[in-house]
């Protein structure tokens, strides 16, 4: 008689376990999301370079941006060409960055006699993590926990040096750098032998 009521007792548990984020596979529902932001700064030009005082203004802006690895700096001169390229490139080089070949499309027209410096920055994060909407309990829907994968993917998003690598990996160089490519081999060849070497005689004979 009791076995007849067993499904009724299990039904509320199954319904409760269905609440929250469902994940019936081994892949995490939450994955890193990469966002891109373009920041612009217009500077005046004079002749073949920047106008007086514009170099200091640009330096202050770049410092306030906190340029870092992964950022991209480009110049948009409206197709008119400018001699300020070298001055802007020199300031970007102070942060270990090189000017990009193409500038992204930005809002607003570039006034005559000015050039636009564009800093493109990408950030990675995992929205909606952590997620504890699915409370751990007997689950008959074959779902992982709602927070499954949040820690791993959040750490990945926080530690990746260039978030754009999560979208498209960096292409490998067709030529191997011998200074770095042979480090593992040189370390193996130059390692000193461990132990006393030779043979060790034991009760069982020569080992």
DOGUKE-938307 format. One record per atom (N, C-alpha, C, CB): residue number from 1; residue in one letter; x, y, z. Coordinates in steps of 0.05 Angstrom, whole numbers, m for minus. Glycine has a CB too. Example, Ala and Ser with C-alpha at 12.3 -4.5 7.8 and 13.67 -1.06 7.14 Angstrom:
2
     n   res       c1       c2       c3
     1     A      264     m114      156
     1     A      246      m90      156
     1     A      264      m66      156
     1     A      226      m89      181
     2     S      257      m45      142
     2     S      273      m21      143
     2     S      258        1      157
     2     S      282      m12      114
This chain:
207
     n   res       c1       c2       c3
     1     X       16      m24        0
     1     X        0        0        0
     1     X       17       25        0
     1     X      m19        0       24
     2     X       40       25       14
     2     X       57       49       15
     2     X       70       55      m11
     2     X       78       46       37
     3     X       77       34      m27
     3     X       90       39      m52
     3     X       72       55      m71
     3     X       98       13      m65
     4     X       46       54      m68
     4     X       28       68      m85
     4     X       31       98      m82
     4     X       m1       59      m79
     5     X       39      107      m58
     5     X       41      135      m53
     5     X       70      146      m57
     5     X       32      141      m25
     6     X       89      130      m64
     6     X      116      139      m67
     6     X      119      160      m89
     6     X      134      115      m74
     7     X      107      157     m113
     7     X      110      178     m133
     7     X       99      205     m123
     7     X       95      170     m158
     8     X       78      205     m107
     8     X       67      230      m97
     8     X       86      244      m78
     8     X       40      225      m83
     9     X      101      228      m63
     9     X      120      240      m44
     9     X      145      251      m59
     9     X      129      219      m24
    10     X      152      239      m82
    10     X      175      249      m97
    10     X      168      272     m115
    10     X      186      226     m113
    11     X      143      275     m122
    11     X      135      296     m141
    11     X      143      324     m131
    11     X      106      295     m146
    12     X      137      332     m106
    12     X      145      359      m97
    12     X      175      363      m99
    12     X      135      363      m70
    13     X      191      343      m93
    13     X      220      346      m94
    13     X      229      351     m122
    13     X      234      321      m83
    14     X      217      337     m142
    14     X      225      340     m170
    14     X      217      368     m179
    14     X      211      319     m187
    15     X      194      378     m170
    15     X      185      404     m178
    15     X      203      426     m167
    15     X      156      409     m170
    16     X      212      422     m142
    16     X      229      442     m130
    16     X      256      442     m143
    16     X      232      436     m100
    17     X      266      419     m151
    17     X      292      417     m163
    17     X      292      430     m191
    17     X      302      389     m165
    18     X      269      433     m203
    18     X      268      445     m229
    18     X      270      475     m229
    18     X      242      437     m243
    19     X      269      487     m205
    19     X      271      516     m203
    19     X      300      524     m206
    19     X      260      526     m176
    20     X      304      547     m219
    20     X      331      557     m223
    20     X      341      550     m251
    20     X      349      546     m202
    21     X      367      556     m255
    21     X      379      552     m281
    21     X      383      523     m286
    21     X      406      567     m283
    22     X      374      513     m309
    22     X      376      485     m316
    22     X      400      481     m335
    22     X      350      474     m329
    23     X      416      461     m330
    23     X      438      454     m347
    23     X      440      424     m348
    23     X      465      467     m337
    24     X      431      413     m370
    24     X      431      384     m373
    24     X      456      372     m384
    24     X      408      376     m390
    25     X      476      389     m390
    25     X      501      379     m401
    25     X      524      385     m382
    25     X      507      392     m428
    26     X      548      381     m393
    26     X      572      385     m377
    26     X      585      412     m383
    26     X      592      363     m381
    27     X      574      427     m403
    27     X      584      454     m409
    27     X      570      474     m391
    27     X      579      460     m439
    28     X      585      494     m383
    28     X      574      514     m366
    28     X      554      532     m381
    28     X      596      532     m353
    29     X      532      538     m369
    29     X      512      556     m381
    29     X      524      584     m384
    29     X      486      557     m365
    30     X      539      593     m364
    30     X      551      620     m364
    30     X      579      619     m376
    30     X      551      631     m335
    31     X      582      635     m396
    31     X      608      637     m410
    31     X      617      666     m409
    31     X      605      627     m439
    32     X      644      670     m412
    32     X      654      698     m412
    32     X      642      714     m435
    32     X      685      698     m414
    33     X      635      738     m429
    33     X      624      757     m449
    33     X      644      780     m452
    33     X      596      768     m441
    34     X      652      785     m477
    34     X      672      806     m483
    34     X      657      830     m493
    34     X      693      796     m504
    35     X      662      853     m481
    35     X      651      879     m489
    35     X      672      897     m499
    35     X      635      892     m465
    36     X      665      913     m519
    36     X      684      931     m532
    36     X      674      960     m529
    36     X      688      924     m562
    37     X      693      978     m521
    37     X      687     1006     m518
    37     X      708     1022     m532
    37     X      685     1014     m488
    38     X      699     1043     m547
    38     X      717     1061     m561
    38     X      716     1088     m548
    38     X      709     1063     m591
    39     X      740     1098     m540
    39     X      742     1124     m528
    39     X      757     1143     m547
    39     X      757     1122     m500
    40     X      747     1167     m551
    40     X      758     1185     m571
    40     X      768     1210     m557
    40     X      738     1192     m593
    41     X      788     1222     m570
    41     X      800     1248     m560
    41     X      810     1263     m584
    41     X      823     1243     m539
    42     X      799     1287     m589
    42     X      806     1303     m612
    42     X      828     1323     m604
    42     X      781     1318     m624
    43     X      849     1324     m621
    43     X      871     1343     m616
    43     X      874     1360     m641
    43     X      897     1328     m609
    44     X      883     1385     m637
    44     X      887     1404     m659
    44     X      915     1400     m670
    44     X      883     1433     m649
    45     X      917     1404     m696
    45     X      942     1402     m710
    45     X      951     1429     m720
    45     X      940     1381     m733
    46     X      977     1431     m725
    46     X      988     1456     m737
    46     X     1012     1448     m754
    46     X      997     1477     m714
    47     X     1009     1453     m780
    47     X     1031     1445     m798
    47     X     1034     1415     m800
    47     X     1057     1458     m789
    48     X     1057     1405     m794
    48     X     1063     1377     m795
    48     X     1063     1363     m768
    48     X     1089     1372     m809
    49     X     1050     1375     m748
    49     X     1050     1362     m722
    49     X     1026     1372     m706
    49     X     1075     1368     m707
    50     X     1028     1368     m680
    50     X     1006     1377     m662
    50     X     1010     1406     m656
    50     X     1006     1360     m636
    51     X      988     1419     m650
    51     X      989     1447     m643
    51     X     1001     1450     m615
    51     X      961     1460     m643
    52     X     1008     1475     m608
    52     X     1021     1480     m583
    52     X     1003     1472     m560
    52     X     1029     1510     m581
    53     X     1014     1457     m541
    53     X      999     1449     m518
    53     X      982     1424     m521
    53     X      981     1471     m509
    54     X      978     1415     m547
    54     X      961     1392     m551
    54     X      975     1366     m543
    54     X      954     1390     m581
    55     X     1002     1366     m545
    55     X     1016     1342     m537
    55     X     1013     1336     m507
    55     X     1046     1344     m544
    56     X     1013     1358     m491
    56     X     1009     1355     m462
    56     X      980     1346     m456
    56     X     1016     1381     m448
    57     X      961     1357     m471
    57     X      933     1349     m467
    57     X      930     1319     m473
    57     X      915     1365     m484
    58     X      942     1310     m495
    58     X      940     1282     m503
    58     X      953     1264     m482
    58     X      952     1278     m530
    59     X      976     1273     m472
    59     X      991     1256     m452
    59     X      974     1253     m427
    59     X     1018     1269     m446
    60     X      961     1275     m419
    60     X      945     1273     m395
    60     X      921     1255     m398
    60     X      935     1301     m387
    61     X      909     1256     m422
    61     X      886     1239     m428
    61     X      894     1209     m428
    61     X      873     1246     m454
    62     X      916     1203     m441
    62     X      925     1176     m442
    62     X      932     1165     m415
    62     X      950     1173     m461
    63     X      943     1183     m398
    63     X      950     1174     m371
    63     X      924     1169     m355
    63     X      967     1195     m356
    64     X      904     1186     m358
    64     X      879     1182     m344
    64     X      865     1156     m353
    64     X      861     1206     m348
    65     X      869     1148     m378
    65     X      857     1124     m389
    65     X      871     1099     m377
    65     X      859     1123     m419
    66     X      895     1102     m367
    66     X      909     1079     m356
    66     X      914     1058     m377
    66     X      894     1067     m333
    67     X      927     1065     m399
    67     X      932     1047     m421
    67     X      946     1022     m411
    67     X      948     1060     m443
    68     X      938      999     m421
    68     X      950      974     m413
    68     X      950      954     m436
    68     X      935      962     m389
    69     X      963      932     m432
    69     X      964      911     m452
    69     X      936      902     m460
    69     X      981      887     m443
    70     X      932      900     m486
    70     X      906      893     m497
    70     X      891      917     m508
    70     X      889      881     m475
    71     X      898      941     m499
    71     X      886      965     m511
    71     X      897      970     m539
    71     X      890      990     m493
    72     X      881      983     m555
    72     X      890      990     m582
    72     X      886     1020     m587
    72     X      874      973     m604
    73     X      907     1032     m598
    73     X      907     1061     m603
    73     X      908     1065     m634
    73     X      930     1075     m589
    74     X      891     1082     m644
    74     X      890     1087     m672
    74     X      885     1117     m677
    74     X      867     1071     m686
    75     X      892     1126     m701
    75     X      888     1154     m708
    75     X      868     1156     m731
    75     X      915     1167     m717
    76     X      848     1173     m728
    76     X      828     1178     m749
    76     X      831     1207     m757
    76     X      799     1171     m739
    77     X      842     1212     m781
    77     X      846     1239     m791
    77     X      826     1246     m812
    77     X      874     1242     m802
    78     X      805     1230     m815
    78     X      785     1236     m834
    78     X      794     1232     m863
    78     X      776     1264     m831
    79     X      816     1218     m867
    79     X      826     1213     m894
    79     X      842     1236     m905
    79     X      804     1207     m912
    80     X      848     1256     m889
    80     X      863     1279     m899
    80     X      893     1277     m895
    80     X      853     1305     m885
    81     X      901     1258     m878
    81     X      929     1255     m872
    81     X      939     1276     m853
    81     X      945     1256     m898
    82     X      958     1268     m837
    82     X      969     1287     m817
    82     X      998     1280     m811
    82     X      952     1287     m791
    83     X     1013     1301     m803
    83     X     1040     1296     m796
    83     X     1044     1291     m766
    83     X     1057     1320     m803
    84     X     1021     1290     m751
    84     X     1022     1286     m722
    84     X     1024     1256     m715
    84     X      998     1297     m709
    85     X     1026     1239     m736
    85     X     1026     1210     m731
    85     X     1050     1202     m713
    85     X     1028     1195     m757
    86     X     1073     1213     m719
    86     X     1097     1205     m703
    86     X     1095     1214     m674
    86     X     1122     1217     m716
    87     X     1084     1238     m670
    87     X     1082     1248     m642
    87     X     1062     1231     m626
    87     X     1073     1277     m642
    88     X     1040     1223     m638
    88     X     1020     1207     m624
    88     X     1031     1179     m620
    88     X      994     1206     m640
    89     X     1045     1168     m640
    89     X     1057     1141     m637
    89     X     1078     1141     m615
    89     X     1070     1133     m664
    90     X     1093     1162     m612
    90     X     1113     1163     m591
    90     X     1101     1162     m563
    90     X     1131     1188     m593
    91     X     1078     1175     m560
    91     X     1064     1174     m534
    91     X     1052     1147     m528
    91     X     1043     1195     m532
    92     X     1042     1134     m549
    92     X     1031     1107     m545
    92     X     1054     1087     m539
    92     X     1016     1097     m571
    93     X     1077     1092     m550
    93     X     1100     1074     m545
    93     X     1109     1074     m516
    93     X     1123     1081     m563
    94     X     1103     1096     m502
    94     X     1110     1097     m474
    94     X     1095     1077     m457
    94     X     1105     1125     m463
    95     X     1073     1068     m468
    95     X     1057     1047     m454
    95     X     1061     1019     m467
    95     X     1027     1055     m454
    96     X     1080     1017     m484
    96     X     1086      992     m497
    96     X     1066      984     m519
    96     X     1087      970     m477
    97     X     1052     1005     m530
    97     X     1031     1000     m550
    97     X     1040     1012     m577
    97     X     1004     1011     m541
    98     X     1032      999     m598
    98     X     1036     1009     m625
    98     X     1009     1017     m637
    98     X     1050      987     m643
    99     X     1010     1036     m655
    99     X      986     1046     m668
    99     X      974     1025     m686
    99     X      992     1072     m684
   100     X      948     1022     m686
   100     X      934     1003     m703
   100     X      933     1015     m731
   100     X      906      997     m693
   101     X      931      997     m751
   101     X      931     1005     m779
   101     X      905     1019     m786
   101     X      936      981     m797
   102     X      883     1010     m774
   102     X      857     1021     m781
   102     X      843     1031     m755
   102     X      839     1000     m795
   103     X      829     1053     m758
   103     X      814     1064     m736
   103     X      785     1056     m738
   103     X      816     1095     m735
   104     X      772     1049     m715
   104     X      744     1041     m716
   104     X      726     1065     m723
   104     X      735     1029     m689
   105     X      702     1060     m732
   105     X      683     1081     m738
   105     X      672     1092     m712
   105     X      660     1070     m757
   106     X      673     1119     m710
   106     X      663     1132     m685
   106     X      641     1152     m693
   106     X      686     1146     m671
   107     X      627     1161     m672
   107     X      605     1180     m676
   107     X      615     1208     m679
   107     X      585     1177     m653
   108     X      604     1223     m697
   108     X      611     1252     m700
   108     X      633     1256     m720
   108     X      620     1262     m673
   109     X      631     1279     m734
   109     X      651     1286     m754
   109     X      676     1298     m741
   109     X      639     1305     m774
   110     X      698     1295     m755
   110     X      723     1306     m746
   110     X      726     1334     m757
   110     X      747     1288     m755
   111     X      729     1353     m740
   111     X      731     1381     m748
   111     X      756     1386     m764
   111     X      729     1400     m724
   112     X      756     1404     m783
   112     X      780     1410     m798
   112     X      802     1420     m779
   112     X      774     1432     m820
   113     X      826     1411     m785
   113     X      849     1419     m769
   113     X      853     1403     m743
   113     X      847     1448     m762
   114     X      838     1382     m741
   114     X      840     1364     m717
   114     X      843     1335     m727
   114     X      815     1368     m699
   115     X      853     1319     m709
   115     X      854     1290     m713
   115     X      842     1277     m688
   115     X      884     1280     m717
   116     X      832     1253     m692
   116     X      819     1239     m670
   116     X      836     1215     m662
   116     X      790     1230     m679
   117     X      842     1214     m636
   117     X      856     1191     m625
   117     X      835     1172     m613
   117     X      878     1200     m604
   118     X      836     1147     m621
   118     X      816     1128     m612
   118     X      829     1106     m596
   118     X      800     1116     m636
   119     X      820     1102     m572
   119     X      830     1080     m555
   119     X      808     1059     m553
   119     X      838     1090     m526
   120     X      813     1035     m562
   120     X      794     1013     m562
   120     X      802      994     m539
   120     X      793      998     m589
   121     X      783      989     m521
   121     X      788      972     m498
   121     X      766      951     m496
   121     X      789      989     m472
   122     X      775      927     m492
   122     X      757      904     m488
   122     X      758      894     m460
   122     X      763      882     m508
   123     X      735      887     m449
   123     X      734      876     m422
   123     X      718      850     m423
   123     X      720      896     m402
   124     X      725      832     m405
   124     X      712      805     m404
   124     X      700      801     m377
   124     X      732      782     m411
   125     X      676      791     m376
   125     X      662      785     m351
   125     X      643      762     m356
   125     X      648      810     m340
   126     X      632      752     m334
   126     X      612      730     m336
   126     X      587      741     m322
   126     X      622      703     m323
   127     X      567      751     m337
   127     X      543      762     m324
   127     X      528      740     m309
   127     X      525      775     m345
   128     X      513      749     m289
   128     X      495      732     m273
   128     X      510      711     m257
   128     X      475      719     m291
   129     X      535      714     m253
   129     X      550      696     m236
   129     X      559      711     m210
   129     X      575      685     m251
   130     X      557      698     m187
   130     X      549      670     m182
   130     X      518      667     m184
   130     X      558      660     m155
   131     X      510      643     m188
   131     X      481      637     m190
   131     X      475      614     m171
   131     X      473      630     m220
   132     X      460      620     m150
   132     X      452      599     m131
   132     X      422      595     m132
   132     X      461      607     m102
   133     X      410      599     m155
   133     X      381      596     m158
   133     X      372      567     m155
   133     X      372      608     m184
   134     X      389      548     m161
   134     X      382      520     m159
   134     X      395      509     m133
   134     X      391      503     m184
   135     X      379      505     m113
   135     X      389      495      m88
   135     X      396      466      m90
   135     X      369      500      m65
   136     X      419      458      m79
   136     X      427      430      m81
   136     X      408      413      m65
   136     X      456      427      m70
   137     X      398      393      m79
   137     X      379      374      m67
   137     X      376      351      m87
   137     X      351      387      m61
   138     X      363      329      m79
   138     X      359      308      m99
   138     X      346      318     m124
   138     X      341      285      m86
   139     X      360      314     m147
   139     X      351      326     m172
   139     X      348      303     m192
   139     X      371      347     m183
   140     X      324      300     m203
   140     X      319      278     m222
   140     X      317      289     m251
   140     X      293      263     m214
   141     X      326      313     m255
   141     X      326      325     m282
   141     X      353      323     m295
   141     X      316      353     m281
   142     X      372      310     m283
   142     X      399      307     m294
   142     X      412      334     m300
   142     X      398      290     m319
   143     X      410      353     m282
   143     X      421      380     m285
   143     X      444      384     m266
   143     X      399      401     m282
   144     X      464      398     m275
   144     X      485      407     m257
   144     X      475      430     m240
   144     X      511      415     m273
   145     X      491      438     m221
   145     X      483      460     m204
   145     X      481      486     m220
   145     X      503      464     m180
   146     X      466      505     m210
   146     X      462      530     m225
   146     X      488      546     m225
   146     X      440      547     m212
   147     X      506      542     m206
   147     X      531      557     m205
   147     X      554      542     m219
   147     X      539      562     m176
   148     X      547      520     m233
   148     X      568      504     m246
   148     X      583      520     m266
   148     X      555      479     m259
   149     X      609      521     m264
   149     X      627      535     m283
   149     X      631      564     m278
   149     X      615      532     m310
   150     X      616      576     m259
   150     X      619      604     m254
   150     X      647      612     m244
   150     X      598      613     m233
   151     X      658      596     m226
   151     X      684      603     m215
   151     X      706      601     m236
   151     X      690      585     m191
   152     X      705      579     m252
   152     X      726      576     m272
   152     X      725      597     m293
   152     X      723      548     m285
   153     X      702      603     m304
   153     X      699      623     m325
   153     X      703      651     m315
   153     X      672      620     m339
   154     X      695      657     m290
   154     X      700      684     m279
   154     X      730      688     m275
   154     X      685      687     m253
   155     X      744      668     m266
   155     X      773      671     m262
   155     X      787      674     m289
   155     X      785      646     m248
   156     X      777      659     m310
   156     X      789      662     m336
   156     X      785      690     m347
   156     X      776      642     m355
   157     X      761      701     m344
   157     X      755      728     m353
   157     X      771      749     m339
   157     X      725      735     m350
   158     X      777      744     m313
   158     X      792      763     m297
   158     X      822      762     m303
   158     X      787      759     m267
   159     X      833      739     m310
   159     X      861      736     m313
   159     X      871      739     m342
   159     X      869      709     m303
   160     X      854      737     m362
   160     X      863      738     m390
   160     X      875      766     m395
   160     X      840      732     m410
   161     X      899      766     m406
   161     X      912      792     m411
   161     X      899      808     m433
   161     X      941      787     m418
   162     X      891      795     m454
   162     X      877      808     m477
   162     X      850      795     m481
   162     X      895      807     m503
   163     X      828      808     m472
   163     X      802      796     m474
   163     X      794      788     m503
   163     X      781      814     m463
   164     X      806      802     m523
   164     X      799      795     m550
   164     X      808      767     m558
   164     X      812      815     m569
   165     X      827      756     m543
   165     X      836      728     m548
   165     X      814      708     m542
   165     X      861      721     m531
   166     X      794      716     m525
   166     X      771      698     m520
   166     X      752      697     m544
   166     X      756      707     m495
   167     X      753      718     m561
   167     X      736      718     m585
   167     X      751      705     m608
   167     X      729      747     m592
   168     X      775      713     m612
   168     X      791      701     m633
   168     X      820      699     m623
   168     X      789      718     m660
   169     X      830      675     m622
   169     X      857      671     m612
   169     X      878      685     m629
   169     X      863      642     m609
   170     X      901      692     m616
   170     X      922      705     m631
   170     X      935      685     m650
   170     X      943      717     m612
   171     X      940      693     m674
   171     X      953      676     m694
   171     X      982      671     m686
   171     X      951      688     m722
   172     X      991      647     m690
   172     X     1018      640     m684
   172     X     1037      650     m705
   172     X     1021      610     m681
   173     X     1062      655     m697
   173     X     1082      665     m715
   173     X     1091      642     m734
   173     X     1106      677     m700
   174     X     1094      647     m760
   174     X     1103      626     m778
   174     X     1132      619     m774
   174     X     1099      635     m807
   175     X     1147      637     m760
   175     X     1176      632     m755
   175     X     1180      629     m725
   175     X     1193      656     m766
   176     X     1194      608     m717
   176     X     1199      603     m689
   176     X     1223      620     m680
   176     X     1205      574     m684
   177     X     1220      632     m656
   177     X     1241      648     m644
   177     X     1260      628     m629
   177     X     1230      670     m625
   178     X     1284      626     m639
   178     X     1303      607     m627
   178     X     1310      614     m598
   178     X     1328      605     m643
   179     X     1308      640     m591
   179     X     1315      648     m564
   179     X     1294      637     m544
   179     X     1316      679     m562
   180     X     1269      634     m553
   180     X     1249      624     m535
   180     X     1241      595     m541
   180     X     1224      642     m536
   181     X     1243      587     m566
   181     X     1235      560     m574
   181     X     1254      539     m563
   181     X     1234      558     m603
   182     X     1279      546     m558
   182     X     1298      526     m549
   182     X     1303      526     m519
   182     X     1325      530     m563
   183     X     1286      542     m504
   183     X     1291      544     m475
   183     X     1287      517     m462
   183     X     1272      564     m463
   184     X     1266      503     m469
   184     X     1260      477     m456
   184     X     1282      457     m462
   184     X     1233      466     m465
   185     X     1292      456     m487
   185     X     1313      437     m494
   185     X     1339      444     m480
   185     X     1317      437     m525
   186     X     1346      470     m480
   186     X     1371      478     m466
   186     X     1370      473     m436
   186     X     1376      508     m471
   187     X     1346      476     m424
   187     X     1343      470     m396
   187     X     1348      441     m390
   187     X     1316      479     m386
   188     X     1338      423     m409
   188     X     1341      395     m405
   188     X     1371      386     m409
   188     X     1323      379     m425
   189     X     1383      398     m430
   189     X     1411      390     m435
   189     X     1430      401     m414
   189     X     1419      401     m463
   190     X     1424      424     m403
   190     X     1442      437     m384
   190     X     1437      429     m355
   190     X     1440      466     m387
   191     X     1417      412     m351
   191     X     1411      404     m323
   191     X     1433      386     m312
   191     X     1383      390     m322
   192     X     1439      390     m287
   192     X     1459      373     m274
   192     X     1446      347     m266
   192     X     1471      387     m250
   193     X     1461      325     m268
   193     X     1450      299     m261
   193     X     1443      298     m231
   193     X     1469      276     m268
   194     X     1421      286     m225
   194     X     1413      284     m197
   194     X     1422      257     m185
   194     X     1382      286     m194
   195     X     1426      256     m159
   195     X     1435      232     m146
   195     X     1464      228     m150
   195     X     1420      207     m158
   196     X     1474      205     m139
   196     X     1503      199     m140
   196     X     1511      186     m166
   196     X     1511      182     m117
   197     X     1491      176     m182
   197     X     1498      162     m207
   197     X     1510      135     m202
   197     X     1516      179     m223
   198     X     1517      121     m224
   198     X     1529       94     m221
   198     X     1509       73     m213
   198     X     1552       95     m202
   199     X     1519       51     m204
   199     X     1502       29     m195
   199     X     1502       27     m165
   199     X     1511        2     m208
   200     X     1480       18     m155
   200     X     1476       15     m126
   200     X     1473      m15     m120
   200     X     1452       32     m116
   201     X     1490      m26     m103
   201     X     1488      m54      m96
   201     X     1470      m58      m72
   201     X     1517      m66      m91
   202     X     1451      m75      m76
   202     X     1432      m82      m54
   202     X     1433     m112      m49
   202     X     1403      m73      m61
   203     X     1416     m120      m30
   203     X     1416     m148      m23
   203     X     1406     m165      m46
   203     X     1398     m153        2
   204     X     1390     m153      m63
   204     X     1379     m168      m86
   204     X     1398     m169     m110
   204     X     1353     m157      m94
   205     X     1422     m157     m107
   205     X     1440     m157     m129
   205     X     1445     m128     m138
   205     X     1429     m174     m153
   206     X     1453     m125     m163
   206     X     1459      m99     m175
   206     X     1433      m86     m185
   206     X     1479     m101     m197
   207     X     1429      m61     m178
   207     X     1405      m47     m186
   207     X     1413      m24     m203
   207     X     1388      m38     m161
